[in-house]
Amino acid sequence: MAPVGISLESQTDRTMQMDRKPLIDRLAIFPRLGLANLPTPLEPMERLTAHLGGPRLWVKREDAMGLGFGGNKLRKLDYVLHEALASGADTIVSGGVVQSNSQRQVAAVAAKLGLSCHLAVYHGRLEPPTPEYKTSGNAFLNRLFGAYLHDVPWTGDRNAAIRTLVGDLEAKGHRPYFVPYGVSNALGAVGYATTISEIEPQAARLGFVPAAIVHCTGSAGTQAGLVVGAAVAMPNTRIVGIDIDAEPARVQADVVALARNASNLLDVPFDDAAVEVVAGHAGPAYGVPHEATIEAIRLAGRLEALPLDPVYSGKGLAGLIALIRQGRWRKDEDVIFLHTGGVPALFAYQSALGI
Ligand SMILES: Cc1ncc(COP(=O)(O)O)c(C=O)c1O
């Protein structure tokens, strides 16, 4: 029996060694373009902390990534568009609603790489909330960055019109590369795990281990990357996604599926129980800001000079504020708000915000 015992023990040792491989080494095997300005800052929010009476609040500035007004999709695109170039693509194809931050970032990266960019612009997911909705903010930047815009009706299928565009472009002799809605695929989620490999040492230098990282979640790649990265590098930090799509069950299922695929790519363990999607802070519908969103945008602006948008980051902070008011964390705990970007949309909603 002894040899069996010994071999089992060494097998366990090997598994533990594998589990201990640092996240940064696991990420290093995936090639990236290096277009995003990283690491993004981790800053204290002392005035917002004082206003809410704790916990100690910090903000991870994913809005400050540089290229094309920054935002969370750039981390994913750093990896996904490396694959596009490696595959010999000459055209990037993606899509989103009129004020999509994702397609604006796709347009920005394509411009920077000298690739042509075609975008399926979905109309009808929401009624335009302002006269400037269709022309300002991200819609304006898409044109500025030189993307070709194709207006299509919203059917609920986020990727169908993008795939149709890919087919049309192929038929015309282009070499298109498909970027899914929200840049949410397994490789994008792997790319987003890099956020954890930044936060862990940044927080350590500042002398804390966060109890939670809170952020808004939609097409799921951001949360999937955070959950998978935290499983390896920040096991004592809870990732809390605030649903902004008003579809919490769909978001939860998508995060679990993407995290599973990303954890396979990174060869790390994954537990469904690590996925927490909080419902009830999306307002009446996707893209429609409610009172709590506007309160969060005002507070962040007046107390921290932190611009948030009414579709994503404003709802994310509204959710965090609600959880704090419910007493989720002790005053001496540290909580990071992940600012995922989206600031250009603020201008497309200006007249609806009453600010
Ligand atoms: C500003 C902003 N924050 C958060 C998200 C949500 O990220 P994900 O789609 O990866 O869940 C998006 C997605 O479009 C976004 O534009």
PDBQT file of the ligand as one rigid body, heavy atoms in Angstrom, charges set to zero:
ROOT
HETATM    1  C1  LIG A 401     -18.906  51.028 -19.648  1.00  0.00    +0.000 C 
HETATM    2  C2  LIG A 401     -19.248  49.600 -19.566  1.00  0.00    +0.000 A 
HETATM    3  N1  LIG A 401     -19.211  49.011 -18.366  1.00  0.00    +0.000 NA
HETATM    4  C3  LIG A 401     -19.524  47.707 -18.211  1.00  0.00    +0.000 A 
HETATM    5  C4  LIG A 401     -19.913  46.944 -19.281  1.00  0.00    +0.000 A 
HETATM    6  C5  LIG A 401     -20.285  45.531 -19.026  1.00  0.00    +0.000 C 
HETATM    7  O1  LIG A 401     -19.222  44.669 -19.301  1.00  0.00    +0.000 OA
HETATM    8  P1  LIG A 401     -19.534  43.233 -19.844  1.00  0.00    +0.000 P 
HETATM    9  O2  LIG A 401     -20.329  43.434 -21.098  1.00  0.00    +0.000 OA
HETATM   10  O3  LIG A 401     -18.200  42.615 -20.073  1.00  0.00    +0.000 OA
HETATM   11  O4  LIG A 401     -20.335  42.538 -18.822  1.00  0.00    +0.000 OA
HETATM   12  C6  LIG A 401     -19.957  47.513 -20.558  1.00  0.00    +0.000 A 
HETATM   13  C7  LIG A 401     -20.377  46.693 -21.715  1.00  0.00    +0.000 C 
HETATM   14  O5  LIG A 401     -20.736  47.135 -22.735  1.00  0.00    +0.000 OA
HETATM   15  C8  LIG A 401     -19.611  48.877 -20.698  1.00  0.00    +0.000 A 
HETATM   16  O6  LIG A 401     -19.645  49.485 -21.886  1.00  0.00    +0.000 OA
ENDROOT
TORSDOF 0
